[in-house]
Amino acid sequence: NLRDYLEHSGYAALSLYGLTVFHEALENNVFDGVVIDWLFGSQTAAEAIRSVRASENPDAPIFVLTGELLTGKASESEISQVVRHYNVACYEKPARMAILVADLSKRLNRG
């Protein structure tokens, strides 16, 4: 899984399940970067992304993952708007973990 891959690559990583848990963690932690699914049931990650940009580390790299563009459950226009407005990268699932971690490392100036 991605958390294990990140840890194997030298990152401290948390798996958080659900938007409420994410918001609580963001209130109590400063994240260097965020990898988040776009869809949580009927909700999107848009508000969580806005919260990261208003957090103690507003420049943290954010990666949105989705596997629902082809099904139509995820809106390409909504994701595009978030990508432009909040400087977010979007990867379709299944994401290539080595490429995602290389991108994260580059954005964190670690690679």
N, C-alpha and C positions, 0 to 999 in steps of 0.2 A: 504494500500500500504506500501511498505518498508520504505519510508521516515517517514510516520506517526508512524510505528512500532518502528523505531529507536528513534524518538523523545519521544515516550511514554516510551522507555527504558532508557531515560536520555541522549541521544546524540543529538547534534545539527546536523541536516542533510540538505543537499541541493539536490534538484532534478535538474539535468542538462540534457538537451535534445540535443544530437548531439556532435560529436567530436570537432568541432570548439568551441562551447560554453565551453566544458570541458577544452580544452587547454587554453582558455582565463581565465577561473576561476583558473586554476592551476598557471598561471602567477601572479595572484593577491591575492592568498590565500595559506596558508599552511594547508594541509589536514592531519588529524590524521590517516585516513583510507579511502579507496576507494572501493565502490561496483559499478561495471560497467558491462554493457552488453557486450558480445563478438562481436556481429554483429551490425553494423550500415549500413544498406543497403548492399552495396558490400564491405564495409570496415570492418576491424576488429579493436579491441581495442588494438592491439599489440603496435602501436606507442604511444598511450596514456599511456600504462603501462610503456614503456621505459621512457616517459617524467616524470612520477611519480618517477621512480627510479633515475632520474637526478635532481629532485626537491630539495627544502629546507628540505624536510623530506623523504629521499630516503628509509627509513626503514618502511614507513607506510604500514600496512597490506592492501593487495589488494585482492578483491574477484571478480572473473569473473563469470557472470551468463550466461547460455545459455540454450535454449530450442530447439536447432536445431541440436544436434548431431545425433539423430535418422533419421532426414530428410536428412542428408548429407549436409545441407547448411553450417554447422560449421565443420571444420576439426579437428578431434580428435588429429591428429599428430601436427598440429599447436598449438592447445591449450596446449598439453602436453609439447611442447618445451618451451612455455612461462611460464608454471607452473614451470618447472625445472630451467630455466635460470633466472627468475625474482622473484622466491619464491612467487608464486601466488596460492591462493586457488580457486578451480573451483566448482561451484554448478550448478546442472541442475535445470531448471525451471520446474514446480513451486518449488522454493526453500522454505524450511521450515524455516520461519523467526526466530523462537525461536532458532533453531540450529545455523543459520548464526550469529545471534546477540551474542549467547554464545561464538562462535568461535572468533568473533571480540573482545569481552570483554576479552577473554583469551589472545589474541595476544596483546592487549593494556594494559595488566596487571591490568584490572579493575574487574576481576571476579575471 
